[in-house]
Amino acid sequence: MAYWVFVLVAVVAALSMLFVFNWRRPVRLHRSVLINRPAEEIWSSIDYMSGDFSWQQHFEHVETDDDGDVRIFYSLKRDDGSKVAWDLQFEIIEREIGRSITVRRTGIDGMQQNDRLLERTIDLEPQENGTRVTFREVWGPRSITGFALAHMDAASMLARLKSWIETGNAKPKGSNGWTAAVISGASLLATAAAFSLLLGWEIGAIFVALLVLHELGHLLSFRMIGQPWGKIIFIPFLGGVAVSRVPHLRLADDAFCAIMGAGLSVVALMPAIIVSVWQVNSPGIVQLAYVMAAIAGGLNLLNLLPVFPLDGGRVLRAVMQSFLPRHVRTAMFAVAGIVAIGGVVLHNPVLVAIAVVAFFQSTRLGPARDDIALMKPYRASVMCAAYLSLVMLHGAAAVTYWPSLG
């Protein structure tokens, strides 16, 4: 590759990834649902002064005062008995009984503040066949994935409200709202189309299937540590992101969930091993197995690079925050520099772009939050051993089967 082409590709790729990871704008959303009940019946479940919010997920109780200040408490009990708790404080801006209410968030405890819900207006419009309930919300600055997740959360809330009012059950049949499935499905289709244009439809289809497998590994890890299922957003030309519903309470959980994408992807290496051991004579099956192993190895080896925000970088961050919290940023900068040098030596613009993004993302890193448990030496040793094993396994697969891609 000519040097100037290499530089151009690296710059464009880095700028594109920086835009995706750092683009943040306030989210303004407008969603509505038709509920087959009169407005008076619905009002009792949305009035912040005296309403019943038990239809909301993880709701515990609500406190109000005569000044229009409201405090709603939530908690999530995990399978191991530990609990994640948070509460939101609101002030009521406007309130027309039975018709409309507007609230503004004045505080939040237990969660990141800047990208959460800032203001919400709920309008009830009586219609012949029920009541049209409209949510208008303003969220803090969010990334592209955060934008999609805000719409998922709003759709989920409306679906739960509708189910609660019409059936008395706050869990809609089948899901918490179709929007989450639509957004995830649409982003997956867009990603499949993007990689098919880039790699050809056969390789593109395999790549996206392995990408889904990788993200499912992260979702599975959320359940394994006692959290509810998370959400997946796919980003064309870049990959996917699995998002947990609540913050992790332990750095060991953070590292475990990070490496489980590559952990479950080991399944994709098994067909190549099987056809090699059994000496399968079908060229088509052998070629498919080898291509799967090559792509899975390359994809997961890339994700295991110890630079933030890739999975390997999350593992390194967790270890550094546990044992050398004052040097987290320095270590992440150093590794990003090494990856950049490797990309230049190998004339690989992808590695250079990842290193540039990692450098900028690492400027935000530092010691762990006060409320998160650090890793013990034993857990850190196990996690590092698992990480290195996955690096060697996927690295060996990439090196061994990459010639199969032609």
C-alpha positions in Angstrom: 0.0 0.0 0.0 1.3 3.4 -1.0 2.3 5.5 2.0 -0.1 8.3 1.3 -3.0 5.9 0.8 -2.1 4.3 4.1 -2.1 7.7 5.9 -5.4 8.7 4.2 -7.2 5.5 5.2 -5.9 5.7 8.7 -7.0 9.4 9.1 -10.5 8.8 7.7 -11.0 5.6 9.8 -9.8 7.4 13.0 -12.0 10.4 12.4 -15.0 8.2 11.7 -14.5 6.2 14.9 -13.9 9.4 17.0 -17.2 10.8 15.6 -19.1 7.6 16.6 -17.5 7.4 20.1 -17.5 11.1 20.9 -20.4 12.6 19.1 -22.8 13.7 21.9 -25.9 15.8 21.5 -29.0 16.2 23.8 -31.7 13.7 22.8 -35.2 15.0 22.2 -37.8 12.3 21.7 -41.5 12.3 21.1 -43.4 9.0 21.5 -47.0 8.1 22.0 -49.3 5.1 22.5 -53.0 4.5 22.4 -54.4 3.0 25.7 -57.9 1.6 25.7 -58.9 3.3 28.9 -60.2 6.7 30.0 -57.7 9.5 30.9 -58.9 9.5 34.5 -57.8 5.9 35.0 -54.4 6.5 33.3 -53.7 9.7 35.3 -53.5 7.7 38.6 -50.4 6.0 37.2 -48.5 9.0 35.8 -49.2 11.8 38.3 -45.9 12.6 40.1 -47.7 14.1 43.1 -49.9 11.1 44.0 -49.5 8.4 41.3 -48.7 4.7 41.6 -45.4 4.0 39.8 -45.2 0.3 40.6 -45.6 -0.4 36.8 -42.1 1.0 36.3 -39.1 -1.4 36.3 -37.2 -1.8 39.6 -39.5 0.7 41.3 -39.4 0.7 45.2 -41.3 3.8 46.4 -41.8 7.5 45.9 -41.6 10.5 48.2 -43.3 13.8 47.5 -43.8 17.1 49.4 -46.1 20.1 49.1 -43.6 22.1 47.2 -43.8 19.9 44.2 -40.5 18.0 44.8 -40.6 14.3 44.0 -38.1 11.6 44.8 -38.5 8.2 43.1 -36.4 5.3 44.5 -35.4 2.3 42.4 -33.3 -0.8 43.0 -32.2 -3.9 41.2 -31.6 -7.1 43.2 -29.0 -9.3 41.5 -28.9 -13.1 41.6 -26.1 -13.1 44.2 -28.2 -11.0 46.6 -26.3 -7.7 46.1 -28.4 -4.7 45.2 -27.9 -1.7 42.8 -29.9 1.3 44.1 -30.5 4.7 42.6 -33.1 7.5 42.9 -34.2 10.4 40.8 -35.3 13.8 42.1 -37.8 15.9 40.1 -39.6 19.2 40.5 -43.0 19.6 38.9 -43.1 22.5 36.4 -46.7 22.3 35.2 -49.5 20.1 36.3 -53.1 20.0 34.9 -54.9 17.2 36.7 -56.1 14.5 34.3 -54.5 16.2 31.3 -50.8 17.0 31.4 -47.8 17.1 33.7 -44.2 18.4 33.1 -41.3 17.5 35.4 -37.7 18.5 35.4 -34.9 16.4 37.0 -33.1 18.2 39.8 -30.8 15.3 40.9 -29.8 11.7 40.6 -28.0 9.4 42.9 -26.4 6.1 42.1 -26.0 6.6 38.3 -24.1 8.8 35.9 -25.8 12.1 35.7 -24.9 14.0 32.6 -26.6 11.7 30.0 -29.8 10.8 31.8 -33.3 12.1 31.6 -33.5 15.9 32.1 -37.2 16.7 31.5 -40.4 14.9 30.7 -43.8 16.0 29.6 -46.8 13.5 29.6 -50.0 14.5 27.8 -53.3 12.7 27.9 -55.6 13.2 24.9 -59.0 11.5 25.1 -60.1 9.8 21.9 -63.1 7.7 20.8 -61.4 4.4 21.4 -59.3 5.3 24.5 -56.6 7.9 25.4 -53.5 8.9 23.4 -50.6 9.1 25.9 -47.7 11.1 24.6 -44.2 11.3 26.2 -41.9 14.2 25.3 -38.5 13.9 26.8 -35.2 15.7 26.9 -32.0 13.7 27.8 -28.5 14.9 28.4 -25.8 14.7 25.8 -25.6 11.2 24.4 -23.6 9.3 21.8 -25.2 7.6 18.7 -25.7 4.4 20.7 -27.1 6.4 23.6 -29.6 8.1 21.3 -30.9 4.7 20.3 -31.0 3.4 23.9 -33.0 6.5 25.0 -35.7 5.7 22.4 -35.7 2.0 23.5 -36.2 3.1 27.1 -39.1 5.4 26.2 -40.7 2.7 24.1 -40.3 0.2 26.9 -41.8 2.5 29.4 -44.9 3.2 27.2 -45.3 -0.5 26.6 -45.2 -1.2 30.3 -47.7 1.6 31.0 -50.1 0.3 28.4 -49.9 -3.2 29.6 -50.3 -2.1 33.3 -53.4 0.0 32.6 -55.2 -2.5 30.2 -54.3 -5.8 31.9 -52.9 -5.0 35.4 -49.6 -6.7 34.4 -46.6 -4.3 33.8 -44.8 -6.9 31.6 -46.1 -6.7 28.0 -46.5 -10.1 26.3 -43.4 -11.1 24.4 -41.2 -8.1 25.2 -41.0 -4.7 26.8 -41.9 -3.0 23.5 -41.2 -3.6 19.9 -39.0 -0.6 19.4 -36.0 -2.2 21.0 -36.2 -5.1 18.6 -36.8 -2.8 15.7 -33.8 -0.6 16.5 -31.5 -3.6 17.1 -32.8 -5.4 14.0 -32.5 -2.3 11.8 -28.9 -1.6 13.0 -28.0 -5.3 12.4 -29.4 -5.1 8.8 -27.5 -1.9 8.2 -24.4 -3.4 9.5 -24.8 -6.5 7.4 -25.3 -4.4 4.3 -22.3 -2.3 5.1 -19.9 -5.2 5.6 -21.4 -7.0 2.5 -20.5 -4.0 0.4 -17.0 -3.9 2.0 -16.2 -7.7 2.0 -18.7 -9.3 -0.4 -22.0 -10.8 0.6 -20.7 -14.2 1.5 -17.8 -13.0 3.8 -20.0 -10.1 5.0 -22.8 -12.5 6.1 -20.3 -14.7 8.0 -18.7 -11.6 9.6 -22.0 -10.3 10.8 -23.1 -13.7 12.2 -19.8 -13.9 14.1 -20.3 -10.3 15.3 -23.7 -11.3 16.7 -22.2 -14.3 18.4 -19.6 -12.0 20.0 -22.2 -9.6 21.3 -24.3 -12.5 22.6 -21.3 -13.5 24.7 -21.5 -10.1 26.4 -25.3 -10.4 27.0 -24.8 -13.9 28.4 -22.1 -12.6 30.8 -24.6 -10.1 32.2 -26.9 -12.9 33.2 -24.0 -14.9 34.6 -23.2 -12.2 37.1 -26.8 -11.8 38.0 -27.9 -8.8 35.9 -30.9 -8.7 33.6 -30.3 -9.1 29.8 -28.7 -6.0 28.3 -29.2 -4.5 24.8 -27.3 -4.6 21.6 -26.7 -1.8 19.1 -24.9 -2.5 15.8 -22.8 0.2 14.1 -22.3 -0.1 10.3 -18.6 -0.6 9.3 -17.5 -0.7 13.0 -19.3 -3.5 14.8 -21.6 -3.8 17.8 -22.0 -2.6 21.4 -23.6 -4.6 24.2 -24.9 -2.4 26.9 -25.8 -3.5 30.5 -28.9 -2.0 32.1 -27.1 -1.1 35.4 -23.5 -0.3 36.3 -21.3 -3.1 37.5 -20.6 -3.3 41.2 -17.2 -5.0 40.8 -14.3 -4.5 38.5 -14.0 -8.3 38.2 -17.5 -8.3 36.7 -16.4 -5.5 34.3 -13.4 -7.5 33.1 -15.4 -10.8 32.9 -18.2 -9.3 30.8 -15.5 -7.7 28.5 -13.8 -11.0 27.7 -17.0 -13.1 27.3 -17.5 -11.8 23.8 -14.3 -13.6 22.7 -15.1 -16.4 25.2 -18.3 -17.4 23.5 -16.8 -16.9 20.1 -14.6 -19.9 20.7 -17.6 -21.8 19.5 -16.9 -20.5 16.0 -13.4 -22.1 16.0 -14.8 -25.6 16.7 -15.9 -26.5 13.2 -12.4 -25.9 11.8 -10.9 -28.1 14.5 -13.5 -30.8 13.9 -13.0 -31.0 10.1 -9.2 -31.1 10.6 -9.3 -33.9 13.2 -11.9 -36.0 11.4 -10.3 -35.2 8.0 -13.6 -34.2 6.3 -13.4 -34.6 2.5 -16.0 -32.1 1.5 -14.2 -29.1 0.2 -17.2 -26.7 0.7 -17.6 -27.6 4.3 -13.9 -27.4 5.0 -13.6 -24.1 3.3 -16.6 -22.7 5.3 -15.2 -23.9 8.6 -11.8 -22.4 7.9 -13.2 -19.1 6.8 -15.3 -18.9 9.9 -12.3 -19.7 12.1 -10.2 -17.1 10.3 -12.8 -14.3 10.6 -13.6 -15.2 14.2 -9.9 -15.3 15.1 -9.2 -11.9 13.5 -12.3 -10.2 14.8 -11.8 -11.3 18.4 -8.1 -10.8 18.4 -8.8 -7.2 17.3 -11.3 -6.8 20.1 -8.8 -8.2 22.6 -6.3 -5.5 21.9 -5.6 -3.9 25.3 -6.7 -0.4 24.3 -9.8 1.4 25.4 -12.7 1.1 24.6 -12.1 -2.4 23.1 -12.7 -5.4 25.3 -9.0 -6.0 26.0 -8.7 -2.4 27.1 -11.5 -2.8 29.6 -9.7 -5.8 31.1 -6.5 -3.7 31.4 -8.4 -0.8 32.8 -10.0 -3.0 35.5 -6.6 -4.5 36.5 -4.9 -1.1 36.6 -7.7 0.5 38.6 -7.5 -2.4 41.1 -3.7 -2.3 41.7 -2.2 0.9 40.2 -5.1 3.4 40.2 -2.8 6.4 39.8 -1.2 5.1 36.6 -4.4 4.0 34.7 -4.2 6.8 32.1 -0.4 6.4 31.7 -0.7 2.7 31.0 -3.5 3.2 28.5 -1.6 5.9 26.7 1.5 3.7 26.5 -0.4 0.7 25.1 -2.1 2.9 22.5 1.3 4.2 21.5 2.6 0.7 21.0 -0.4 -0.3 18.9 0.1 2.9 16.8 3.7 2.0 16.2 2.7 -1.6 15.3 0.2 -0.2 12.8 2.8 2.0 11.1 5.3 -0.8 10.9 2.8 -3.2 9.5 1.2 -0.5 7.3 -2.2 -1.4 8.9 -4.4 1.7 8.9 -7.0 0.0 11.1 -4.5 -0.5 13.9 -3.4 3.2 13.6 -7.0 4.4 13.7 -7.8 2.2 16.7 -4.7 3.6 18.5 -5.7 7.2 17.8 -9.3 6.6 19.1 -7.9 4.8 22.1 -5.6 7.7 22.9 -8.5 10.2 23.0 -10.8 7.8 24.9 -8.1 7.1 27.5 -8.0 10.8 28.5 -11.2 10.2 30.4 -9.9 7.3 32.4 -8.7 7.3 36.0 -9.2 5.5 39.3 -12.4 3.5 39.8 -15.6 4.9 41.3 -15.7 4.8 45.1 -18.7 2.5 45.1 -17.2 -0.2 42.9 -15.3 -3.2 44.4 -11.7 -3.7 43.3 -10.3 -7.0 42.1 -8.6 -9.3 44.5 -5.2 -10.7 43.4 -6.7 -14.2 42.9 -9.5 -12.9 40.7 -7.1 -10.7 38.7 -4.8 -13.7 38.1 -7.7 -15.8 36.8 -9.0 -13.0 34.6 -5.5 -12.3 33.1 -5.0 -16.0 32.5 -8.4 -16.3 30.7 -7.6 -13.1 28.7 -4.1 -14.4 27.6 -5.6 -17.8 26.7 -8.2 -16.2 24.5 -5.6 -14.0 22.9 -3.4 -17.0 22.0 -6.4 -19.1 20.9 -7.9 -16.5 18.6 -4.4 -15.4 17.4 -3.5 -19.0 16.5 -6.8 -19.3 14.6 -6.2 -16.1 12.7 -2.7 -17.1 11.7 -3.6 -20.7 10.8 -6.7 -20.1 8.8 -6.3 -16.6 7.4 -4.9 -18.0 4.0 -8.4 -19.5 3.6 -9.7 -16.1 2.8 -7.7 -16.0 -0.4 
